[in-house]
Amino acid sequence: MAYRTLNPYSEQMTREFPEHDDFQVEMALVRADTLFQSTWSKGERAPRLAVLARLSDLITTNCDLLASTMAEEMGKPLFQGQMEADLCAGIARYYADNADEILKPQPVTSDVGEGWVEYHPVGVLLAVEPWNFPIYQLIRVVAPAIAVGNPVIYKHASIVPQCAALFEDLVRQAGAPEGAVTNLYISSTKVAELIGDDRIQGVALTGSEGAGSKVGARAGEMLKKSTLELGGSDVFVVLNDADLAKAVQGGIFARLGNAGQICTGAKRFIVERGIAEAFTQAFVGAMQGAVMGDPMDPQTLLGPLASREGLEGLSGQVEEAVAHGATVLTGGKRADRSGFFYEPTVLTDLTPENPAFYQEFFGPVALLFVVDDDEAIVALANDSNFGLGGTIYAGDITRARALASRIETGMVFINTPTTSRPELPFGGIKRSGYGRELGDVGIKEFVNRKLVVVSNT
Ligand code: NAP
């Protein structure tokens, strides 16, 4: 796909970027690998953490520019882009402040002698990232990599080339040397070639199951470590004793934030029968009342979808769901206006025979189910090919905790929509992928956990 900025609100293409050629790709590899052999990667950690601290400040200073570039390229409402930039500044700061502690050698008790595990960089990483959180997806890989000493080459989604370049520029401004972080405009074919290159030692991909399967397979073939952060169809459970207003407000943000294009967005609403009528009425009303409009307008909650392809795909999914018996409680079609807008939609009466039952809806479409007890909640929640996140709204926290333990996903949040913070490990199971990003777990995905033992004999 060609790299270009096509504003999803105006539907106008504003900029195009040529792909990097073979020579430029080779130069990127040479610079990254040369840096890996240098004291930048193999020496003291302090200079790298100082870069992260400055990067955090620079992201904060450039918050509005980052947010407006996201709005222009993929339609994220301005205040949501500012929230994303804040989170990114926090991630850089978190690793600047905590990497020394997280990466300090861990003692191992053994009858052989005194042992410990040290954490060393492994080499150049390749990151393949999606457009939905254009800066956050990058920093989830780049910040821990800088802390560890792994150079990163990234291929960003072809619809966010300016975000891709802006981030690289900020990292350089923060003082990272040439080769530490490199943005390449390249094709999927080139990604496969790069994974085969000896200088690449690991691959992190966030994206669809299709891309994950291809990249994961190629990494396996070349015996390279990979992490995959893929799709999800997260549940949003509302129990009878939940705070109704909080659940509705949380549900709206969890389904309409980023126009519903969040891997951990609430996609399947599972509501207990005693609260079902009240919740459905309030939730459908709030969906209908969501302010849709120009992402650059601070009042906008719901912007356009990021691309025409996304809009067409979602429209087709809803049509297919209805053709197989789903009932539309509100929405159900493209909004009657220019831009790639889709109406906030609630579907119900979905059976496992309906293809929609097992699909991820990457847009403002909620699937609503009414159930009678915990067994039904767990059965429905776990009847999914995905296993990313999930949310439970409840008054009785003991019951919610027990349910959380039984839901087969990588993350569950109680009484708050699924969210991301620098210190919280993020990732899933099943077809949502493998590995974790962020927190102390994420930074240890691409390290050499080197064991050293001094014999006691
Ligand atoms: P996508 O098509 O898989 O694109 C993601 C990235 O992979 C892009 O850079 C894309 O490049 C690249 N790509 C696509 N096919 C590839 C291939 N065969 N080889 C190498 N690279 C390839 O994903 P999307 O549909 O844009 O993004 C939405 C998906 O990502 C959803 O399923 C969502 O749930 C998931 N997601 C998951 C997380 C998480 O943390 N678990 C977070 C965000 C999104 P091009 O743009 O050039 O095609």
Residues whose N, C-alpha, C, O or C-beta is under 5 A from the ligand:
A	BS01	NAP	M1 V128 E129 P130 N132 K155 H156 A157 S158 I159 S188 V191 T206 G207 S208 A211 K214 E229 L230 G231 G232 I262 C263 S432
